[in-house]
Amino acid sequence: MKNSEILELTTEELVARVGEEKSNLTKLKFAHAVSAIENPLRINKVRKDIARLNTELTKRKAASASE
């Protein structure tokens, strides 16, 4: 997910997306533990996407708190 796509999302959509991505990460980790997944680098990509989403949420919360 690109940063430009993240910036277009509303705060509620960001929160929902973080939940979806965390669920996806859990499923990927489980699948990889049971049997090797085709592309284990997908786990890193999902973790980075979650971090990007959380960073944007933190920025928005700080901006709304300072207003």
N, CA, C and O atoms as a GROMACS GRO file, in nm:
protein
  268
    1MET      N    1   0.085  -0.116   0.000
    1MET     CA    2   0.000   0.000   0.000
    1MET      C    3   0.090   0.124   0.000
    1MET      O    4   0.183   0.135   0.080
    2LYS      N    5   0.062   0.214  -0.090
    2LYS     CA    6   0.143   0.335  -0.102
    2LYS      C    7   0.096   0.441  -0.002
    2LYS      O    8  -0.018   0.441   0.042
    3ASN      N    9   0.189   0.531   0.032
    3ASN     CA   10   0.155   0.639   0.125
    3ASN      C   11   0.045   0.727   0.069
    3ASN      O   12  -0.040   0.776   0.144
    4SER      N   13   0.045   0.749  -0.062
    4SER     CA   14  -0.060   0.832  -0.121
    4SER      C   15  -0.198   0.768  -0.102
    4SER      O   16  -0.297   0.839  -0.083
    5GLU      N   17  -0.205   0.637  -0.107
    5GLU     CA   18  -0.330   0.566  -0.084
    5GLU      C   19  -0.372   0.578   0.062
    5GLU      O   20  -0.491   0.591   0.093
    6ILE      N   21  -0.275   0.573   0.151
    6ILE     CA   22  -0.304   0.582   0.294
    6ILE      C   23  -0.359   0.720   0.328
    6ILE      O   24  -0.452   0.732   0.408
    7LEU      N   25  -0.302   0.825   0.268
    7LEU     CA   26  -0.345   0.961   0.296
    7LEU      C   27  -0.488   0.987   0.252
    7LEU      O   28  -0.556   1.073   0.308
    8GLU      N   29  -0.536   0.914   0.152
    8GLU     CA   30  -0.672   0.932   0.101
    8GLU      C   31  -0.777   0.869   0.191
    8GLU      O   32  -0.895   0.904   0.180
    9LEU      N   33  -0.737   0.778   0.279
    9LEU     CA   34  -0.832   0.709   0.366
    9LEU      C   35  -0.876   0.798   0.481
    9LEU      O   36  -0.801   0.883   0.528
   10THR      N   37  -1.000   0.778   0.525
   10THR     CA   38  -1.047   0.849   0.644
   10THR      C   39  -0.992   0.779   0.767
   10THR      O   40  -0.937   0.669   0.758
   11THR      N   41  -1.005   0.842   0.881
   11THR     CA   42  -0.953   0.785   1.005
   11THR      C   43  -1.022   0.653   1.038
   11THR      O   44  -0.958   0.558   1.083
   12GLU      N   45  -1.153   0.648   1.016
   12GLU     CA   46  -1.227   0.524   1.044
   12GLU      C   47  -1.180   0.412   0.951
   12GLU      O   48  -1.167   0.297   0.993
   13GLU      N   49  -1.155   0.446   0.826
   13GLU     CA   50  -1.105   0.346   0.730
   13GLU      C   51  -0.965   0.299   0.769
   13GLU      O   52  -0.932   0.182   0.751
   14LEU      N   53  -0.883   0.390   0.821
   14LEU     CA   54  -0.749   0.351   0.866
   14LEU      C   55  -0.757   0.250   0.980
   14LEU      O   56  -0.684   0.150   0.981
   15VAL      N   57  -0.844   0.277   1.076
   15VAL     CA   58  -0.859   0.186   1.190
   15VAL      C   59  -0.906   0.048   1.142
   15VAL      O   60  -0.855  -0.054   1.187
   16ALA      N   61  -1.001   0.047   1.052
   16ALA     CA   62  -1.051  -0.079   0.998
   16ALA      C   63  -0.941  -0.152   0.921
   16ALA      O   64  -0.927  -0.274   0.932
   17ARG      N   65  -0.865  -0.078   0.844
   17ARG     CA   66  -0.759  -0.137   0.763
   17ARG      C   67  -0.649  -0.197   0.850
   17ARG      O   68  -0.594  -0.302   0.818
   18VAL      N   69  -0.617  -0.130   0.963
   18VAL     CA   70  -0.516  -0.184   1.054
   18VAL      C   71  -0.564  -0.319   1.108
   18VAL      O   72  -0.486  -0.414   1.116
   19GLY      N   73  -0.690  -0.328   1.145
   19GLY     CA   74  -0.745  -0.454   1.194
   19GLY      C   75  -0.739  -0.564   1.090
   19GLY      O   76  -0.704  -0.678   1.121
   20GLU      N   77  -0.772  -0.530   0.968
   20GLU     CA   78  -0.767  -0.628   0.859
   20GLU      C   79  -0.624  -0.676   0.836
   20GLU      O   80  -0.600  -0.796   0.819
   21GLU      N   81  -0.531  -0.583   0.834
   21GLU     CA   82  -0.391  -0.618   0.807
   21GLU      C   83  -0.332  -0.702   0.920
   21GLU      O   84  -0.253  -0.793   0.895
   22LYS      N   85  -0.369  -0.671   1.045
   22LYS     CA   86  -0.321  -0.752   1.158
   22LYS      C   87  -0.374  -0.894   1.149
   22LYS      O   88  -0.302  -0.990   1.178
   23SER      N   89  -0.500  -0.907   1.108
   23SER     CA   90  -0.558  -1.039   1.090
   23SER      C   91  -0.486  -1.114   0.978
   23SER      O   92  -0.457  -1.233   0.990
   24ASN      N   93  -0.459  -1.042   0.870
   24ASN     CA   94  -0.387  -1.101   0.757
   24ASN      C   95  -0.247  -1.146   0.799
   24ASN      O   96  -0.202  -1.252   0.757
   25LEU      N   97  -0.179  -1.066   0.881
   25LEU     CA   98  -0.045  -1.100   0.927
   25LEU      C   99  -0.048  -1.227   1.012
   25LEU      O  100   0.038  -1.314   0.998
   26THR      N  101  -0.147  -1.237   1.099
   26THR     CA  102  -0.160  -1.356   1.183
   26THR      C  103  -0.180  -1.480   1.097
   26THR      O  104  -0.119  -1.584   1.122
   27LYS      N  105  -0.265  -1.469   0.996
   27LYS     CA  106  -0.290  -1.582   0.907
   27LYS      C  107  -0.164  -1.621   0.830
   27LYS      O  108  -0.135  -1.739   0.814
   28LEU      N  109  -0.090  -1.520   0.782
   28LEU     CA  110   0.034  -1.548   0.708
   28LEU      C  111   0.137  -1.617   0.798
   28LEU      O  112   0.202  -1.712   0.755
   29LYS      N  113   0.151  -1.570   0.921
   29LYS     CA  114   0.247  -1.631   1.013
   29LYS      C  115   0.209  -1.775   1.043
   29LYS      O  116   0.295  -1.863   1.049
   30PHE      N  117   0.081  -1.798   1.063
   30PHE     CA  118   0.036  -1.934   1.090
   30PHE      C  119   0.060  -2.025   0.970
   30PHE      O  120   0.109  -2.137   0.985
   31ALA      N  121   0.026  -1.976   0.852
   31ALA     CA  122   0.046  -2.056   0.730
   31ALA      C  123   0.194  -2.086   0.709
   31ALA      O  124   0.230  -2.195   0.664
   32HIS      N  125   0.278  -1.990   0.742
   32HIS     CA  126   0.422  -2.010   0.725
   32HIS      C  127   0.478  -2.107   0.828
   32HIS      O  128   0.573  -2.180   0.800
   33ALA      N  129   0.420  -2.109   0.948
   33ALA     CA  130   0.464  -2.202   1.051
   33ALA      C  131   0.425  -2.345   1.018
   33ALA      O  132   0.500  -2.439   1.044
   34VAL      N  133   0.307  -2.362   0.959
   34VAL     CA  134   0.259  -2.495   0.925
   34VAL      C  135   0.337  -2.551   0.806
   34VAL      O  136   0.388  -2.663   0.810
   35SER      N  137   0.344  -2.473   0.701
   35SER     CA  138   0.423  -2.511   0.584
   35SER      C  139   0.472  -2.383   0.518
   35SER      O  140   0.404  -2.281   0.522
   36ALA      N  141   0.587  -2.389   0.461
   36ALA     CA  142   0.648  -2.270   0.403
   36ALA      C  143   0.557  -2.208   0.298
   36ALA      O  144   0.510  -2.276   0.206
   37ILE      N  145   0.532  -2.077   0.312
   37ILE     CA  146   0.451  -2.010   0.211
   37ILE      C  147   0.539  -1.978   0.091
   37ILE      O  148   0.661  -1.975   0.101
   38GLU      N  149   0.474  -1.954  -0.022
   38GLU     CA  150   0.546  -1.935  -0.148
   38GLU      C  151   0.641  -1.816  -0.141
   38GLU      O  152   0.755  -1.825  -0.187
   39ASN      N  153   0.595  -1.704  -0.084
   39ASN     CA  154   0.678  -1.584  -0.078
   39ASN      C  155   0.679  -1.531   0.066
   39ASN      O  156   0.590  -1.455   0.104
   40PRO      N  157   0.777  -1.571   0.147
   40PRO     CA  158   0.780  -1.528   0.287
   40PRO      C  159   0.805  -1.378   0.304
   40PRO      O  160   0.784  -1.326   0.413
   41LEU      N  161   0.848  -1.310   0.200
   41LEU     CA  162   0.868  -1.165   0.209
   41LEU      C  163   0.734  -1.090   0.220
   41LEU      O  164   0.732  -0.972   0.255
   42ARG      N  165   0.623  -1.159   0.189
   42ARG     CA  166   0.491  -1.098   0.207
   42ARG      C  167   0.468  -1.062   0.353
   42ARG      O  168   0.399  -0.964   0.383
   43ILE      N  169   0.525  -1.141   0.446
   43ILE     CA  170   0.510  -1.113   0.588
   43ILE      C  171   0.572  -0.978   0.619
   43ILE      O  172   0.513  -0.898   0.691
   44ASN      N  173   0.692  -0.952   0.566
   44ASN     CA  174   0.757  -0.823   0.589
   44ASN      C  175   0.676  -0.709   0.530
   44ASN      O  176   0.665  -0.603   0.591
   45LYS      N  177   0.619  -0.730   0.412
   45LYS     CA  178   0.541  -0.625   0.347
   45LYS      C  179   0.420  -0.589   0.431
   45LYS      O  180   0.388  -0.471   0.448
   46VAL      N  181   0.352  -0.690   0.483
   46VAL     CA  182   0.232  -0.665   0.565
   46VAL      C  183   0.271  -0.593   0.694
   46VAL      O  184   0.200  -0.502   0.736
   47ARG      N  185   0.383  -0.632   0.756
   47ARG     CA  186   0.428  -0.564   0.877
   47ARG      C  187   0.458  -0.418   0.850
   47ARG      O  188   0.425  -0.331   0.931
   48LYS      N  189   0.520  -0.389   0.737
   48LYS     CA  190   0.552  -0.250   0.702
   48LYS      C  191   0.426  -0.171   0.671
   48LYS      O  192   0.417  -0.053   0.704
   49ASP      N  193   0.328  -0.234   0.608
   49ASP     CA  194   0.201  -0.167   0.581
   49ASP      C  195   0.130  -0.130   0.712
   49ASP      O  196   0.075  -0.021   0.725
   50ILE      N  197   0.132  -0.222   0.808
   50ILE     CA  198   0.071  -0.194   0.938
   50ILE      C  199   0.142  -0.076   1.004
   50ILE      O  200   0.078   0.011   1.062
   51ALA      N  201   0.273  -0.074   0.995
   51ALA     CA  202   0.350   0.037   1.055
   51ALA      C  203   0.315   0.169   0.987
   51ALA      O  204   0.301   0.270   1.055
   52ARG      N  205   0.301   0.169   0.855
   52ARG     CA  206   0.265   0.292   0.783
   52ARG      C  207   0.126   0.341   0.826
   52ARG      O  208   0.106   0.461   0.848
   53LEU      N  209   0.032   0.248   0.838
   53LEU     CA  210  -0.103   0.285   0.878
   53LEU      C  211  -0.104   0.341   1.020
   53LEU      O  212  -0.170   0.441   1.047
   54ASN      N  213  -0.031   0.276   1.110
   54ASN     CA  214  -0.026   0.324   1.248
   54ASN      C  215   0.043   0.460   1.258
   54ASN      O  216   0.004   0.542   1.340
   55THR      N  217   0.143   0.483   1.176
   55THR     CA  218   0.210   0.613   1.176
   55THR      C  219   0.115   0.723   1.134
   55THR      O  220   0.112   0.830   1.195
   56GLU      N  221   0.036   0.698   1.031
   56GLU     CA  222  -0.060   0.798   0.986
   56GLU      C  223  -0.168   0.822   1.091
   56GLU      O  224  -0.211   0.935   1.111
   57LEU      N  225  -0.212   0.716   1.158
   57LEU     CA  226  -0.310   0.733   1.265
   57LEU      C  227  -0.254   0.818   1.378
   57LEU      O  228  -0.324   0.904   1.431
   58THR      N  229  -0.129   0.795   1.413
   58THR     CA  230  -0.065   0.873   1.519
   58THR      C  231  -0.053   1.019   1.479
   58THR      O  232  -0.077   1.107   1.562
   59LYS      N  233  -0.018   1.046   1.354
   59LYS     CA  234  -0.010   1.184   1.305
   59LYS      C  235  -0.144   1.254   1.314
   59LYS      O  236  -0.152   1.370   1.355
   60ARG      N  237  -0.250   1.183   1.276
   60ARG     CA  238  -0.382   1.243   1.278
   60ARG      C  239  -0.429   1.269   1.420
   60ARG      O  240  -0.491   1.372   1.446
   61LYS      N  241  -0.401   1.177   1.512
   61LYS     CA  242  -0.440   1.196   1.651
   61LYS      C  243  -0.365   1.314   1.711
   61LYS      O  244  -0.423   1.392   1.787
   62ALA      N  245  -0.238   1.329   1.679
   62ALA     CA  246  -0.159   1.441   1.731
   62ALA      C  247  -0.209   1.572   1.674
   62ALA      O  248  -0.215   1.672   1.745
   63ALA      N  249  -0.246   1.572   1.546
   63ALA     CA  250  -0.297   1.693   1.482
   63ALA      C  251  -0.432   1.734   1.542
   63ALA      O  252  -0.457   1.853   1.563
   64SER      N  253  -0.518   1.637   1.569
   64SER     CA  254  -0.648   1.670   1.626
   64SER      C  255  -0.637   1.711   1.772
   64SER      O  256  -0.719   1.789   1.821
   65ALA      N  257  -0.538   1.660   1.843
   65ALA     CA  258  -0.519   1.695   1.982
   65ALA      C  259  -0.464   1.837   1.996
   65ALA      O  260  -0.492   1.906   2.094
   66SER      N  261  -0.385   1.880   1.899
   66SER     CA  262  -0.325   2.013   1.907
   66SER      C  263  -0.421   2.123   1.863
   66SER      O  264  -0.394   2.241   1.885
   67GLU      N  265  -0.532   2.085   1.803
   67GLU     CA  266  -0.630   2.185   1.757
   67GLU      C  267  -0.716   2.238   1.868
   67GLU      O  268  -0.803   2.322   1.844
   0.00000   0.00000   0.00000
